[in-house]
């Protein structure tokens, strides 16, 4: 199992804090550093200061200040960016990182941040239509051979005689699709994704949704084994009960609730929990790290947990 670090900068993070986490994660041997794509703080236990940052601007900077760790988004909101511009941005950062980026893309869900920053927020069905077209456009642009043009005509976007440049360094960067929708989400994953992610859910819901994704793959003639299956868990690991309680308090969460729903406890408890997730079919786990000043949290997971999973 691969362990990845997942951050939520909208809760309050400077570029320097994100960079410090990414560099420590790289040094410790974590598989990847990912960040969310949100423009407003959630909940009242975090201040949100200094304010939101753009996902691909920060990842571009981190790309130039790291060398081996993979970088990506979990997940970009399709409501935020034109798909042609997003394809260019990701391709640029892929070259800046020497081929280390991955694109998570979803329909968007947090209405408050849209109204706060003047971003249109359509009903869910329309947002899924937008996401579907964006996935088709981005993959189409990246996969169009050099010297040929890409055209697309949809309800929300039209591209005419696009040179489909620049090409990313990877051919192409992996795309991550996730979520719990019973019909459209599994089919989008089957058609476009290298990885399916079901975050912050029970193992039962994870295995049920992965089964739908496998079924969608089979319905279009794709081998379900060509997809990576992953989840995300809130991390709260400590050497002892005092450490665990201290970290849970920063998150504003109850220890026993975190033990039930996240990756919470001693290293031995974390190892057992991750082994259960592996048995359920998870090949990657994104560890949601909410206290970005607590780099020792990464240390204990890397040294005491990661070698055993």
N, C-alpha and C positions, 0 to 999 in steps of 0.2 A: 504493500500500500504506500502511495505517495502522500506526504503531508504538505499542504500549501498554506501560506499565511494570507489571510483576508482581512483587509482594513476597511473602516467606515469613516473616511475623512470628514464627512458632513457633520459628524458629532463633535468635531473640533480638532483640527490638525494643521500644522504648518507644513510647507514642503520639506523643511529640515527634519521634522519629526518622521514624515513618511520615508524620507531617504535613510534615516538612521535605522528604521525598522527593516527596510529592504536590504540594506548592507549587512545588518546583523543576521537576517534570515539567510542571505547568500553565504556568509561566513560559516554558519552553522549547518549548512547543507540541506535546507528546505528546498522543495522542488520548485516553488514559485512564490512570487509576491503579487497579490491581486488587490485591487481597490474597487469600491462601489462607485456608482455614478449617480450621485444625488446632490441637490443644491440647497437643501435645508435640513437642519437638525431635527431629529426625532426624539420624542420623550423630553423629560424635564431634568434628567440627572446629568446632562451634558450642556455646556454653554453654546457650543457651535462655533466659538471663537477660534481662529480669526475670521471664519467665514468659509464658504464653499470654495472648492478648487475644481478646475476642469480635469477630467480623468486623463485625457490624452496629452494635455500639456504637462501634467506632473509625470506621467509615465515616460514621456520623451526625455525629461530631465533625468529621471532615474535610469533610463536606458544608457545614458552616457556616463553614469557614475557607478555602474555595476558591469559585470562581465559574463556571468554564467547563469544566474537565476532567471527563470522565465517570468514574464510580466503580462498582466492582463486585467480585464474588467469582468466583474460579476455583479450586475451586468449593465451594459449601456442601455439607456432608454431610447427606443425608437422615436419617441416624441421630441427628442432634443436636437437631432442633427439630420441634415440632408444625407441620404445614403451615399451619393456620389462623393460628397465631401468627407464623410466618415471613411469610405474606402481609401481615399487619398491619405488621410491622417494616419490610419493604421498601417498602410504600406510604408509611409515615411518613418514611423517609429520602428517598424520591423527592420528597416535598413539601419536605423540609428542604433539598434540593439544587436545587430548582426544575427537577425533571424530568431528572436526570442519571444515574440508577442503572440497573444491569443485574444480573440474577440468574443466576449460574451454579449449577447444582444437579446433584449426582451421588449415587451410591449409597453412597459412603464406602468406604474400603479399609484404613485404618491401624488395625489391631486394637489395638495397644499403647495408643494414646491412649484407647480405649474402656475397657479394663480399668483404666487408671490413674485415670480419673475416674468410674467406675461407670456407663458408658453401655452399654446392651445392644448387642451386635454379632452379628446374625443371619448365617446362611450367605448366600453371594452371591445365590442365586436369590431368597431372601426379601427381601434388601435391594433388589433390582431391583423386586420387587413393591411395596415401600414407596415407592420413587422414582416408579414409575408412578402410584400413587395420589396422591402429593404433587403431581406436575405437573398432574394433572387437577383437584385441589382448588384449587391456587393460581391457575391460569388461569381456573377456573370462578368463583372469588370475584371476581377482578379484572374479569371480563367480564360479570358479572351486572348488568343495568341497575338504576339507582337506583329504589328502590321495590319491587323484586322480591326474592325470597328464593332462596337457593341450598341445595340438598339433595344429599347424596352418601352412598351406602351402599357400602362396600367391605369387604374382609377386615380391613384394618388401621385404617381410619378411617370414622367416620360423622358427618355434619353434618346437623342438622335445623333447617330454617327459619332459616338464617343470614341476617342483613341484608346480609352481604357488604360490610361497611364496615371501614376507610375505603378509598376508591378512590385509587389512585396518581395522580400528576399526568399521567404518560404513559399512553397508552391502548393497551396496557399497557406496562410496562417490558419491554425485550427479555430473553428467557430464552436462556441458553447451555447446551447439552447437549454432552457430549464423551466421548471414550474409544474404545477399540478393540474393543468387543464386536461380533461379526459380525452379529447379528440384532436383538436388542432395542434396542441403542443407536441404530442407524440409524433404527429406526421411532419411537423416542421423539423423536429430533431432528426427524424429518419431521412429527410430529404437534404438537409443542409449541414448538419452538425457533425463534428468529430467527437463531441462529448455531450452527454446529457447530465444535467445537474438538477437534483431535487433537494433544495436547501431547507434546513430548520424544520424537518418533519420527522415523524416516527419511522422506525425501520419498516413497520408494516405498510405505511403509505409509500415509502421509498420503493419497496419491492413491488408493490402493486403498480405504481406508475412506471417503473422500469419494465414491467411485463407489458404494459401498453406500448411502450416505445419499441420493444422487441417485436411485438405484433405488427406495428406500423412498418418497421424495417422489412419484415417478411412480406408484407402486402405489396411492396414496391420492388421486391427482389434484391434487397440489400441484406448482407449477412449481419445480424445484430451484434456479432462479436467485433465488428469494425468500429463500434462506438465504445468510448470510455464512459463508465457510469460513476457518478460522484455525488457527494452530499456536502453540506456545510454545517458546522456545529459551533456554538459559542464555547470558547476555551476558558477554563478556570482551573488550572492545575497548580498544586502547591505541594511542597515537601511535607507539610503536616496540616492539621486542621486549622491552625491559626493562619497560615499562609492562604489556605483556601478561602477562609472567611474574609480575610482582608481583601482579596481580589474580588470576591463576590460583592462586597460592600461598595467597591468602586463602581461596579456595574449597576448597582441598585437592584440586585437580584438575590433571591433566597437560595442558599446553598443546596438544600434538598431538591428544590425545583430545577436547579441547574444540573444536579446529578441525574435527574430523571430525563431531562430534555437536551442537555448539552454534553460536552466533554469536561466533566468536573470531578475532581477528587485528587487523590495521590497519584504518582506515576503508575503504580500497580493497577489502580482503578482505571486510569486512562488507557493503559495497554489492553486491559480486558474489554473495555468498551469498544475500542477500535477493532479488536479482533472480532467482536460481534458484528460490527459494521462490515468488515471484510467478508465474513461468512454470508452476510445478506446481499453481497454483490458489489459493494462500494470499492472502487479501485483507487479513488482519490478522496481525501477529506480536506476541505477548506476550513481552517481553524480561524474563526472570527476573533480577532484580537482588538478589544475595544479600548484598553488603556495603552496608548502608544508610548507612554513614558516608561513602562515597565518592561524593559528589555530582558530582565532576568527571567521573565515569564517564558520568553523564547528559549532561553538557555536551558531551563529545566526540561522543557518538552523535547528539545533536540538531544540532550544528553541522556535523559532517563526514560523517554518514551519512544522516540523515533527509531532507535536501533532494534527495537523489539517488534516492530510492525512492518 
